[in-house]
Amino acid sequence: MLREATDDDVHLMLSWRNQDVNRQVSRTSHEITPAEHAAWWAQVRADPARQVLVYVREQVPCGVVTFFDLRLDGPRTAGWGFYLDAEGLAARGETLPAWLEVMREAVDHAFDVLALDRLDGEVLAHNTVVRQMNRRFRFVEGTPRRERVDGREIEILPISLDRDNRRRR
Protein backbone atom coordinates (compact mmCIF):
# COMPACT_ATOMS: atom_id res chain seq x y z
CA MET A 1 0.00 0.00 0.00
CA LEU A 2 1.13 3.54 -0.73
CA ARG A 3 0.07 6.47 1.43
CA GLU A 4 1.07 10.11 1.61
CA ALA A 5 4.19 10.78 3.64
CA THR A 6 3.73 12.91 6.75
CA ASP A 7 6.00 14.78 9.13
CA ASP A 8 5.93 11.66 11.32
CA ASP A 9 7.70 9.72 8.54
CA VAL A 10 10.65 12.08 8.14
CA HIS A 11 13.00 10.24 10.52
CA LEU A 12 12.22 6.87 8.89
CA MET A 13 12.81 8.24 5.39
CA LEU A 14 16.20 9.61 6.40
CA SER A 15 17.30 6.40 8.11
CA TRP A 16 16.35 4.32 5.06
CA ARG A 17 17.95 6.73 2.60
CA ASN A 18 21.20 6.67 4.58
CA GLN A 19 21.47 2.88 4.54
CA ASP A 20 24.69 1.99 2.75
CA VAL A 21 22.99 -0.16 0.13
CA ASN A 22 20.71 2.75 -0.86
CA ARG A 23 23.54 5.28 -0.94
CA GLN A 24 25.60 3.00 -3.23
CA VAL A 25 22.93 3.09 -5.94
CA SER A 26 21.90 6.73 -5.59
CA ARG A 27 23.13 9.78 -7.42
CA THR A 28 23.95 11.35 -4.04
CA SER A 29 26.08 8.86 -2.15
CA HIS A 30 27.09 10.81 0.94
CA GLU A 31 25.29 10.34 4.24
CA ILE A 32 22.54 12.94 4.32
CA THR A 33 22.48 15.07 7.45
CA PRO A 34 19.29 15.77 9.41
CA ALA A 35 19.56 19.43 8.35
CA GLU A 36 19.84 18.50 4.64
CA HIS A 37 16.89 16.15 4.98
CA ALA A 38 14.77 18.76 6.80
CA ALA A 39 15.49 21.30 4.05
CA TRP A 40 14.53 18.73 1.38
CA TRP A 41 11.31 17.86 3.24
CA ALA A 42 10.33 21.54 3.60
CA GLN A 43 10.91 22.07 -0.12
CA VAL A 44 8.94 18.97 -1.08
CA ARG A 45 5.96 19.92 1.06
CA ALA A 46 5.77 23.32 -0.64
CA ASP A 47 6.11 22.00 -4.22
CA PRO A 48 2.86 21.04 -5.99
CA ALA A 49 4.91 19.26 -8.68
CA ARG A 50 6.16 16.69 -6.13
CA GLN A 51 4.51 13.87 -4.26
CA VAL A 52 6.16 11.69 -1.63
CA LEU A 53 4.49 8.44 -0.64
CA VAL A 54 5.36 5.85 1.99
CA TYR A 55 5.23 2.19 1.01
CA VAL A 56 3.58 0.10 3.74
CA ARG A 57 3.88 -3.70 3.71
CA GLU A 58 1.83 -5.73 6.18
CA GLN A 59 1.19 -2.57 8.22
CA VAL A 60 4.93 -1.76 8.47
CA PRO A 61 6.29 1.37 6.71
CA CYS A 62 9.27 0.18 4.69
CA GLY A 63 9.90 2.43 1.72
CA VAL A 64 9.52 5.76 -0.03
CA VAL A 65 8.23 6.51 -3.54
CA THR A 66 8.76 9.99 -4.93
CA PHE A 67 7.13 11.55 -7.94
CA PHE A 68 8.59 14.85 -9.13
CA ASP A 69 8.37 17.28 -12.03
CA LEU A 70 4.68 16.41 -12.29
CA ARG A 71 3.37 17.84 -15.56
CA LEU A 72 -0.37 17.38 -15.63
CA ASP A 73 -1.25 19.50 -18.66
CA GLY A 74 -0.34 18.54 -22.20
CA PRO A 75 1.47 15.20 -22.18
CA ARG A 76 1.12 14.08 -18.56
CA THR A 77 4.58 13.09 -17.31
CA ALA A 78 6.57 12.80 -14.11
CA GLY A 79 9.89 11.58 -12.83
CA TRP A 80 10.00 8.99 -10.09
CA GLY A 81 12.24 7.03 -7.81
CA PHE A 82 12.04 4.86 -4.74
CA TYR A 83 14.09 3.32 -1.98
CA LEU A 84 13.30 0.70 0.60
CA ASP A 85 14.24 -0.13 4.16
CA ALA A 86 16.72 -2.62 2.75
CA GLU A 87 18.02 -3.70 6.16
CA GLY A 88 14.60 -4.25 7.72
CA LEU A 89 13.23 -6.11 4.70
CA ALA A 90 16.33 -8.32 4.48
CA ALA A 91 16.05 -9.20 8.17
CA ARG A 92 12.44 -10.31 7.56
CA GLY A 93 13.27 -12.14 4.30
CA GLU A 94 10.93 -9.83 2.37
CA THR A 95 13.25 -7.95 0.03
CA LEU A 96 12.19 -9.39 -3.33
CA PRO A 97 8.42 -9.50 -2.67
CA ALA A 98 8.53 -5.94 -1.32
CA TRP A 99 10.55 -4.73 -4.29
CA LEU A 100 8.09 -6.25 -6.78
CA GLU A 101 5.13 -4.89 -4.85
CA VAL A 102 6.43 -1.33 -4.48
CA MET A 103 7.24 -1.15 -8.18
CA ARG A 104 3.78 -2.45 -9.14
CA GLU A 105 2.09 -0.03 -6.78
CA ALA A 106 4.19 2.92 -7.94
CA VAL A 107 3.49 2.20 -11.62
CA ASP A 108 -0.21 1.74 -10.85
CA HIS A 109 -0.25 5.04 -8.95
CA ALA A 110 1.50 6.83 -11.81
CA PHE A 111 -0.92 5.65 -14.47
CA ASP A 112 -4.16 5.04 -12.56
CA VAL A 113 -4.10 7.83 -9.94
CA LEU A 114 -1.93 10.51 -11.52
CA ALA A 115 -3.16 9.50 -15.01
CA LEU A 116 0.30 9.95 -16.52
CA ASP A 117 1.10 9.28 -20.15
CA ARG A 118 4.78 8.62 -19.41
CA LEU A 119 6.81 7.87 -16.30
CA ASP A 120 10.52 8.83 -16.34
CA GLY A 121 13.40 7.99 -14.05
CA GLU A 122 17.09 7.24 -13.82
CA VAL A 123 19.24 4.30 -12.84
CA LEU A 124 22.97 4.10 -12.31
CA ALA A 125 24.59 1.92 -14.97
CA HIS A 126 26.33 -0.30 -12.39
CA ASN A 127 22.99 -1.12 -10.74
CA THR A 128 22.36 -4.20 -12.88
CA VAL A 129 19.76 -5.71 -10.55
CA VAL A 130 17.52 -2.62 -10.78
CA ARG A 131 18.08 -2.38 -14.52
CA GLN A 132 16.90 -5.97 -14.86
CA MET A 133 13.83 -5.27 -12.72
CA ASN A 134 13.07 -2.15 -14.76
CA ARG A 135 13.10 -4.21 -17.95
CA ARG A 136 10.72 -6.68 -16.32
CA PHE A 137 8.33 -3.76 -15.81
CA ARG A 138 8.92 -2.67 -19.45
CA PHE A 139 10.91 0.48 -18.75
CA VAL A 140 13.10 1.47 -21.70
CA GLU A 141 16.64 2.76 -21.17
CA GLY A 142 17.84 5.87 -22.98
CA THR A 143 21.29 7.15 -23.86
CA PRO A 144 23.67 7.04 -20.87
CA ARG A 145 25.46 10.14 -19.62
CA ARG A 146 28.38 10.56 -17.24
CA GLU A 147 28.35 12.96 -14.29
CA ARG A 148 30.60 13.73 -11.36
CA VAL A 149 28.65 13.69 -8.09
CA ASP A 150 29.93 13.46 -4.50
CA GLY A 151 33.49 13.13 -5.78
CA ARG A 152 32.80 10.11 -7.95
CA GLU A 153 32.07 9.67 -11.63
CA ILE A 154 28.81 7.89 -12.34
CA GLU A 155 27.06 6.74 -15.48
CA ILE A 156 23.34 7.50 -15.44
CA LEU A 157 20.78 5.86 -17.67
CA PRO A 158 17.46 7.61 -18.22
CA ILE A 159 14.48 5.24 -18.19
CA SER A 160 10.90 5.70 -19.28
CA LEU A 161 7.65 3.79 -19.40
CA ASP A 162 4.78 4.83 -21.64
CA ARG A 163 1.22 4.17 -20.56
CA ASP A 164 0.62 1.94 -23.60
CA ASN A 165 3.67 -0.25 -22.81
CA ARG A 166 2.78 -0.78 -19.18
CA ARG A 167 2.49 -4.35 -18.00
CA ARG A 168 -0.96 -4.94 -16.55
CA ARG A 169 -1.65 -7.26 -13.65
Residue pairs with C-beta under 8 A, 6 or more apart in sequence:
1 55
1 56
1 57
1 105
2 53
2 54
2 55
2 56
2 65
2 105
2 106
2 109
3 53
3 54
3 56
4 51
4 52
4 53
4 54
5 13
5 52
5 53
5 54
5 64
7 41
9 54
9 61
10 37
10 38
10 41
12 54
12 61
12 85
13 37
13 41
13 52
13 54
13 64
14 32
14 34
14 37
15 85
16 22
16 62
16 63
16 64
16 83
16 84
16 85
16 86
17 23
17 26
17 32
17 37
17 64
17 83
18 31
18 32
19 85
19 86
19 87
21 86
21 87
22 83
22 84
22 86
23 29
23 30
23 31
25 124
25 126
25 127
25 130
26 83
26 124
27 122
27 124
27 147
27 149
27 154
27 156
28 149
28 150
29 149
29 150
29 152
30 150
32 40
44 50
44 52
44 66
47 68
48 70
49 68
49 69
49 70
49 71
50 66
50 67
50 68
50 70
51 66
51 67
51 68
51 70
51 114
52 64
52 65
52 66
52 67
53 64
53 65
53 66
53 67
53 106
53 109
54 61
54 63
54 64
54 65
55 61
55 62
55 63
55 64
55 65
55 82
55 84
55 98
55 101
55 102
55 105
56 62
57 63
57 89
57 94
57 98
57 101
60 88
61 85
62 84
62 85
62 88
62 89
62 94
62 98
63 82
63 83
63 84
63 85
63 98
63 102
64 82
64 83
65 80
65 81
65 82
65 102
65 105
65 106
65 109
66 80
66 81
66 82
67 78
67 79
67 80
67 109
67 110
67 114
68 78
68 79
68 80
69 77
69 78
69 79
69 120
70 78
70 114
71 77
71 78
72 114
72 115
75 117
75 118
76 114
76 115
76 116
76 117
76 118
77 116
77 117
77 118
77 119
77 120
78 110
78 114
78 116
78 119
78 120
79 119
79 120
79 121
79 122
80 106
80 110
80 119
80 120
80 121
81 121
81 122
82 102
82 103
82 106
84 95
84 98
84 99
84 102
86 95
89 95
89 98
99 133
100 133
103 133
103 137
104 137
104 169
107 119
107 137
107 161
107 166
107 167
110 116
110 119
111 119
111 163
111 166
116 163
117 162
117 163
118 160
118 161
118 162
118 163
119 160
119 161
120 158
120 159
120 160
121 139
121 158
121 159
121 160
122 156
122 157
122 158
122 159
123 130
123 131
123 134
123 141
123 156
123 157
123 159
124 154
124 155
124 156
124 157
125 131
125 144
125 154
125 155
125 156
125 157
126 154
126 155
131 141
131 157
134 141
134 159
136 167
137 161
137 167
138 161
138 165
138 166
138 167
139 159
139 160
139 161
140 159
140 160
140 161
140 165
141 157
141 158
141 159
142 157
142 158
142 159
142 160
143 158
144 155
144 156
144 157
145 155
145 156
145 158
146 153
146 154
146 155
146 156
147 153
147 154
147 156
148 154
